[in-house]
Amino acid sequence: MRGRGLLFADQQLMATRKTAALVKAYASDDGSAFRREFARVMVKMSSLGGVSNYQVPTRVTCSMLA
């Protein structure tokens, strides 16, 4: 890791010890740590409920609308 990123936001992730540690941890393996954490927080977010009173379609497969 050289502290450089493609986007400005990528570079900012290396600006603090806390976020740099996360970037290094996620980049240190085959991507399984990131995928595992991403799945965990997506499940957590899905339990928060919507911000409106109407139902919106939920995608089971991200590339297709149900």
SVG drawing of the C-alpha trace seen along z (x, -y; Angstrom):
<svg xmlns="http://www.w3.org/2000/svg" viewBox="-47 -14 51 29">
<polyline fill="none" stroke="black" stroke-width="0.4" points="0.0,0.0 1.5,-3.3 -1.3,-5.5 -2.5,-6.3 -5.9,-5.7 -7.6,-6.1 -10.2,-8.5 -9.8,-11.3 -12.1,-9.4 -9.8,-6.4 -6.8,-8.5 -8.8,-9.9 -9.3,-6.4 -5.6,-6.3 -5.5,-9.6 -6.3,-8.3 -5.0,-5.4 -8.4,-3.9 -9.6,-3.9 -6.1,-3.0 -6.1,0.1 -9.5,1.2 -8.2,0.6 -5.1,2.7 -7.1,5.5 -9.5,5.7 -6.7,5.6 -4.5,8.2 -6.5,11.3 -8.4,12.6 -11.4,10.3 -13.2,12.7 -13.0,10.3 -14.5,7.5 -17.3,9.7 -18.1,11.1 -18.3,7.7 -20.3,6.2 -22.8,9.0 -23.2,8.5 -23.8,4.8 -26.3,5.3 -28.3,7.6 -28.2,5.1 -29.3,2.3 -32.2,4.3 -33.6,4.6 -33.7,0.8 -36.8,0.5 -37.7,-2.0 -38.0,-5.8 -41.4,-6.0 -44.9,-4.5 -44.9,-2.6 -43.3,0.7 -40.4,0.7 -39.2,3.8 -36.4,5.7 -33.8,7.2 -32.8,10.7 -30.4,10.7 -28.9,7.2 -28.8,7.4 -32.5,8.1 -35.7,6.4 -38.2,8.9"/>
</svg>
